Amino acid sequence: MKILLICPESKSSFRFTPKDARRFWFPRNSIVQLAAMTPPEHEVVCIDEVVQQTPLDEDFDLVGLSPMTYQAPRAYELSAHFRARGVPVVMGGYHVTGLPDEAQPHADALVLGEAEGIWPGLLQDVQQGTLKRRYHQQGFPSLVGLPPPRRDLIPKNLYFTRFSVETTRGCPHDCSYCDVTSFFGRSFRWRPIPEIVAELKQIQETEGKNAWVFICSDNMAGNRRETKALMQAMIDEGITLPWGSQCTLNLANDKELLDLARRSNCVAMFVGLETISQENLMQVRKSFNKVGSFIDQIQAFHDHEIMVNTGMIFGLPEDDEGVFERTLEFLVRTRIELALFSILVPLPTTKIFHEMREQIFDFDWSHYDGKHVVFRHKRLSVEALYEGWCWTYRHFYNFRNIGRRVLPTERRILARLASNLVHRQMAHRIPRGSLTPLARIFRGGWERALGTHGMELLSALKVKVGRLGETAAIQLEGTLDHIALHELWEKVHETATKARMSIELNLRDVEIPTEAVQALGAKVRRTLEKLAAQGRTLTLLHLDEEAALALRQLFGYPQALQIIPRSE
């Protein structure tokens, strides 16, 4: 049989281009791994629509599609085309396994779960005319004896590297936004280390010592004993290929592991910081990330000459209108080399999808790519979330911030600059974006205004800023001393003056010394006069009774001031 295996790609305006792939991307393993499991009597053609066009008019005996959620509409479109020509279509992968009833009308057969042990038998069924509607993987297959992917089916010079070497599947963590565990399970399955090393040696022998390799694992820090053994084996076998992978920042807590990574020529790690809010991390079940340790952990990677590429998510539950500037300042200050920014995607196969079900308004799967807003956030409007994502992407890769992040670096400076310039070109296909008037007021210099440094702000005082119609809703948690309260009030007054909004200060979870409130008298009076002139109000929610009494003694009962005391 002649078999066509396709990685479909969305037609989104933000899709990777062939030029992007040549500069920094690598092929997905799914279809070339499936090709490796195909008996040799069959002819296989592999197409990755990021860099190739699907041969729609060529004759095939079978078509296989493996879409992620945002690629599903394109997969259904391709399937309809080939089925109309009488070609049977098989689908599998994350989305299909999670939503088989949706996918079934679009395919002649579905593979639910991993394809090992199923694919050769399915091909026999096609030849015999006995193709079943569904093929179920029972459990999670062993990775022992996994054949190397058919890289000979990948045209050269289409990607930054063709070499993605699989080491593990699965992850013990259960982050609510991630679909890895629903498909691959909540434990690590390792390929035997000798098999991994043999594949790496073959790449080095055929492609040379400078062939860049992506070591494919959802978390290289997940099983440190096996990871150390792999790195040591690479060193012992003289494998010097530059490589990168992905892990949690917890890898930085193990100096021996970092030392082995450097000695085995690890040059970059993709780490999912996701957010600089510990509250957000707790809500998405990723509390093993400790925001208070981020700075030291990032520095540990840099001390071992390993570039840190990170993923950041906007739209998490505790985000507010100030999250974009706070995130940008943190990433620049810690000299993160590269960042991929995403808008939260509540994938239908994840826990967060069900938790957010009532907030989701867009079920067009092509929009589930991290570049569209598909839900309503409790503090951020759809426009503010999208515009803030665009603004952060563009500003992270502007020349000034590239210089601030890269130029202090002594090693691999050309590689760091080159990769940033490539990402800058991609970022400039994204709209310029903007911050809302409220976000602009609470941006820049906020940490300095409160007299704190670094991540101390996140533990000393939490400030959440959102919009409720024409009201700026500001929620505080922590402790405000005299200086911090005066600086905060400057922001409040600026909101009244520039944003021309009513203001609601929620003080339920903040302690304010009464004498600090009394000392603020003149500034509060100025703000009340401004609000009164605009026909707007200042509402102080949950102010303790002693401070409320102090304010009433100072101002009486003006129409612009509403005080709702804290109830015991």
N, C-alpha and C positions, 0 to 999 in steps of 0.2 A: 504493500500500500504506500501511497504518497501522502504524508501527514503534514499538515500545517499547524504549528504551535504559535500562538500569538499572545504577547503582552500588550493588551489594548491601552490606549492613552486618551485621556479626556481632550476635548477640543477647546478647553478653557484658554482664554487669552494669556493666562499666567503659566501655561505649561512650559516644561523644559524644552529647549530647542536643541537641534542636533549640535549647534555650536556650543551650547552649555555642556552637553554630554562629553564632547571632546576635551573640554577644559577641566571638568571636575567630577564627572559622574562615572558610574560603572553599571553593567547590566544586572538585572535581577536574575537570580539563580534558577527560578522556578521552571522556565521552559527548557533551559539547557540541561537541567537536572532530569527533567522528564524525558528529554531526548536520549540521555545516557541510559535510561531504563528501558528504552525501546529496542526490541530485538533487531539485530543487524540486517535482516532481510527487508526491513522497511526503509524507505527514504524519508528523511525528516528535514523540513524547512522551518527555521525559527525566525520570527519577526518581532522586533521591539519597536512599537510605533513612536517612541520618543525619537528614534533615529532612522527609521525605515518606513516605507509605505507598504501597506498590506496588498499583496497581489490579488486583487478582487476578481480578476477574470481568468486566473490560472486554474487548471483542473487539479482537484485534490480528492482523495478518498475519505479523508477524515480531517476535521478541524478541532483543535483544542484551545480553549480560552481560560485564562486564570486571572480574573479581575480583582483588584481591591475595590472598596466601596465606591470611590469617586470615579472609577473606571467602568462600573457596571453598566451604565447606559450605553457607553460605546461598545461594550462587549455584546449587549443585547442587539444593537444595531448591526454589528458584524455577523452575529449568529443568524439574524433574519435574512441577511444577504445570501449567505452560503446555504442555508436550508431551502431558500427559494430556488436554488440551483440544484437541489437534490443531494447536497452533501451533508452527512450526519455531523452534528456538533456536540462535543463533550465540554462541560464546564466544571471547574473546581476552584479551590482557593478559599481565602478568608470569607469573602462576602457570600459566596454560594453556599458554603458550609453553614454559615450563620442564618441565612434566609433561603432555605431550599425551596419552600413553597413559592416564593417570588420568582426564583430563577428557573424553576422547572418548565414553565411554558415557553421559555426561550431556548431550550436545549433538548436534544434527544436523550442525553444521559448526563447525570451529575455524579461527580466523585466527591463524597463528603468526608473531609479529613485529608490526611496525607496520602499520597498516591503510591508509596512503596508497597509492593505486594499486590496491588490492584491493577496497575496499568497494563502489564503483559497479558493478563487474563481478559481485560476489557478489549484489547486489540484482537484477541482471538474471537471474542463474541462478535465484533464488528465483521470480521471475515466470514463468520458462520451465519450471519444474519440474526443473531440472538441477543442483540444489545439490550441490556436491562435499563430501566429508567433511572435507578439509583444504585451506586456502589458505595457501601459504608466501610470506612476504616474502623476496625475494632481495636480500640486502645491507641497507643502511640508506638510506632514501629521502632525497632533498634536501628541505630546508625552504623552498626558494624558492617563493613564491606560495601559501604555506599560508593557507587561508581563515580569517578571524577566527572564533572559536568562536560558536555560536548562543546568546549570552547572553539573547536574547529568550525562550528556553525555560526560563530560571531565574527563578522567581518572586522578586519583590523582597522585601526585608526578612526573608529566611530566613537570611542570612549576615552576618557582619561586613562583608565586601565580596564582590561578585560578580565582581570584576575580577582575574583571573589571566592575565597576558600571557606567552605562551611566547616564550623567546629562544633557548634552546639545548636540545640533547639529547646525551646521552652524557657520559662522564667519562674522562680519561686515567688516573686512578688505578684500582687494582684491590683495594680493601679487601676482605678475605676474607668479611666479614659482609654486604656490600652486593650487591644484585641489579641495580643500575643498568647496569653494564657488560655483564652477560649479555644484557640486553634491548636497550639502546640503543647498545652498543659502547664501545670504549676511546678514543674521540676525540670532540672537540667538533664538533657541526654547528650552525652559527649560521643563524638566519633573517637575511635581509638587513636591515641596520640601518634603511634607509628604511621598510621594511614594519613594523618594530616601532614606530618613531616615529609612523607614520601611525595605528596602532592606539591608541597612547597619546593622540595628539592628539584622536582621535574620542571617547575616553572623557572627556577634559577638556572638550571642547566640549558634550557631551550631559549629563554628570553634574556638572560644576563642578570647580573647582580643588582641592577638598578630598576628592575621591573617592580612597579608599585603594586602592593597587594592589600586588598581589604579582607581582613579576617572576620568572617561573618559569625557574629554571636550577638544575641540580644543583650547580654551583660557579661563582659569579660571578668567582672569582679564577683560574679555570682558563686563560683566555686573556685576559691583561691588556690586550693591544693592542685587541682587539675591545670589551672592556668599557669601556675609556676612551673609545673612539670613540662607543659608545652613550650614555654619560653626557654627553659633550660635545655630542652631537646633541640630547639632551633639553634641555640648558641653552640651546643656540643657538635652539631652536624654541620657547622659552618654556614648556616643560612643567614645571609646578610641583606635580604630583600627589605627595603623600606616598607613599613606596613602601618596600617591604622585599623581601628575597630571601634566598638562602642561599649560603654560601661557606665556605672554610676560613679559619682564622685568619691564613694567610699573606697575605691581602689587606692586613692591617695593616702588612706589611713595605714596602708601596709608598705613600709619603706622597702622591704625586701622585694615585694612585687613591683614597685616602681623601678627599683634598680635593675631587675631582670627585664622589665619592659624596655628601658633605655639600652641595655646591653644587647638585646635582641633586635635593636634598630626600630623600635616603635617611634614614629614621628608625630602621630596625631591620634587623638581620641575624641569621639563624639560622646558628649555627656548630656543627659537630660536634666538640666537644672529645673526647667519648666517655669519657675516663678521664684521671686525673692520674698514670698510671704509664707511663713510657716503654717499659718491658718489654712491657706490654700492647699498646701501639701498634705495636711491632715485630712482635709475634706475629700481629696482624691486618692486617699490611701497610699500616699508616698511619704509618710512621715519619717522614713529612714533617711531621707534627705534632711540635713540639718542646716538651716539657713545661716545660723551663727558660725558654722564651720566653713562656709563656702570660700571665704577669702583665703584662708590657710590652705584648703585643699587645692584650689586653683593654683596657688603659688607653688605647691609641692609638684604639680605637673610641670610647671614652667621651670622649676629648679632642676628637673630631670630632662629638660630640653624636649618636652612633649607639648605640641600645640593642642589647645583646648577649643574644640568646636562644640557649640552648645545649641540645644533646642529650647526655645521659650514659647510659652502658651499664654495668650491673652484671652480674657473672657472667663477665667476661673471664678468661682463663686464670690471670693472676697475682693476681687479687683474693683478699682474705682477710677475716676477720671485722671488721677495722678499716676497711675501705674506705668504709663508709657515712659514718662520722663524719668521716674525712679529706676525703671529697668535699664534704660539707656545709660544713665549715669553709672550704675553699678557695673555694667558690662565694659564700659570704657575704662572705668577706674581700675578694674581687675585685669585689663588688657586681654580680654577674650579675643582670640584670633578671628574666629568666624562664628556667625550665629544664623540660625534658621528660625524665623518668627512665624508662629502659626496662630490663627484664631481657633479657639477650642472647637474640636469636631466631636460631637456626641455620636460616635459610630454605632450603628444599630446592633452590633454584636457585643457591646460593652455595658457595664453596669451603669455608667453615667447616662447612657441613653434613656434607660428606664427611670432613673432619678430625675431627669430633666424633661420627661415626656410632655408635660403640660406647657413647658416653655418653648418647645420646638414648633416653628411655624413653616419650615421649608423642608420638604422631603424629596427634593430633587437631588438624587445621590451624586450627580456631577458637581454639586456645590459642596460636597463633603471632602474638600481638599485642603482645608486649613487656610483658605484664602477668601472665604465667604462667611458671612454671619447667618446662621440658620436657626437661631434661638433668641429669645428675649432675655436679657440680663437684668438683674434686679437693680443695678445702679447705673449701667451704661446703656444708652440708647443704641439701636442698631447702627446708626450713623457714626456715633462717637467711637464705638468699638472698631468699626472698619477703618475710619479715618485715622484713629490712633495707631492701628496696626501698620497702615501705609506710612505714616509719619515716622514711626520708629525704624522701620526697615530702611527708609531713605536716609535718615539721619545717622544710623549706625554705619552705613557705607559711604557717608560723605567724606571728602578728602581730609577735613579737619580731624574727624574721629578715627579714620584709618591711621593717620599720623600719630595720634595720641595712643592708639593701641599697639601699633607695630614698631614705630621708630625707637622706642626705648629698648627693643629687643636686640640682643647681640648676635644670636645664632639664627641661621636659616632666614635671615631678614629678607632676602630676595624671594624665597618661596612664600613667605608670609605676605609680602607686598603683592606678589603676582596673584595669589589666590583671592586677596581682598579686591583687587581691581577687577577680576573676573566676576566676583559676586556683585560688585558695584554695578556692572553693566546689566546684570539680571535684575537687581533692585530697581534700576531706572525704568524698567518696563512696568513697574507698579506705580499707580497714581501717587502724586506728591503727598497727599494726606494733610491733615491739620489736627491741631489740638483744639478742643472747645474753649470758649472764653474762660470757663471755670477751671479747666485743666491748665490753661496758660498761667492763671493766677497762682495755682498751687504747684507749679513746676519750678525747676531750677532754683538752687540755693535753699531749698526747704530744710535740708539737713543742717546747713550752716545757720539758718535762721533760728533753729531750735537749739543751737549750741551743742550739737552732737556730731559725731564723726562715724563714717562707715555704716556698718549694719547695726550700730547701737540704737539708731532711731527705731528700728523694727521691734526692739525689746523694751525701750524706755517709753515710747509713745506711739500708738498706732493711730493713724489718721486715715479715715475713709471718706472720700468726697464723691458725691453723686448728685443727680438731678431728679427732682420730683416735680414735673411740670415746670413752673416758673420759680421754683424754690431750690436753692443750693442746700443739700442735706449733708451736714458734716458730722461724722460720728467719731468720737475720741475715746481712746482707751489707754489708761496708764496714769502718769502723774505729770501735772503742769506746775512748774515753779514760777516765780515772778517774771523772770526773763522770758521763759518759753511762752507764758501767757500773753505778754506784751507783743511778742513777735507773731504769735498766732492771730492776735487781734488785728495786726496790720493786714494779714491775709483776708480776714473777715471784712474789714473796711474796704479793701480793694475789690472784693466780690460785690459789695453794695455799690461801689462807685463805678467800676468798669463793666461788670457783668450785668448790673442793674437787675438784680434778683433779690427776692426775699431770702432770708437765711434761717435755717433750722439747725441749731447746735444740740446734738444729743450727748448729754453729759452723764449718762447713767453709770458708765464704767471708768470715770476719770475723777481723780481727787484734785481739788483746787483749794488752796489755803484761802480762808475768808479775807485776810489782809491783802492778798494778791488781787482779789476781786475789787476791794475798796480802792486800791492804788490805781486801778484801771479806769476810774471814773470818767476822766476827761475824754479818753479814747472811745469809751462806750457812748458818751453823750454825742460825740461827733458822728458816730455811725448811725445813731438813732435819728439824728436830724436829717442825715442824708436819706435814710429809708423813708422817713415821714414825708419828705419832699417828693418822693417817687410813688407814694401811696403803697409802700411795701412794709414788711414787718420783720422783726427779729424774734424768733422763738427759741427759748432756752428750755430744753426738755430735761427733766430729771436732775435739776440743780438741787443740791442739798439745801435744807431749810435755812440754815444759818447764812449761806451765801445769798439765797433768794431774799431774805430779810434785809441784808446789807444793800442789795441793789434797789429794793423798794424804798429804803430810807434815802438813797441817793437821788432816785429819779421819780418816785411816786408811781403813777399808773398811766404813763403815756400810751397812746393808741398803738404806736409802732413797736411796743415791747410786750411780749407775752411770756410769762414765766409759768412753767408747769413743774412744781416741786417734785422732788424724788419721794416716792411712797416707800415707807419702810416695809 
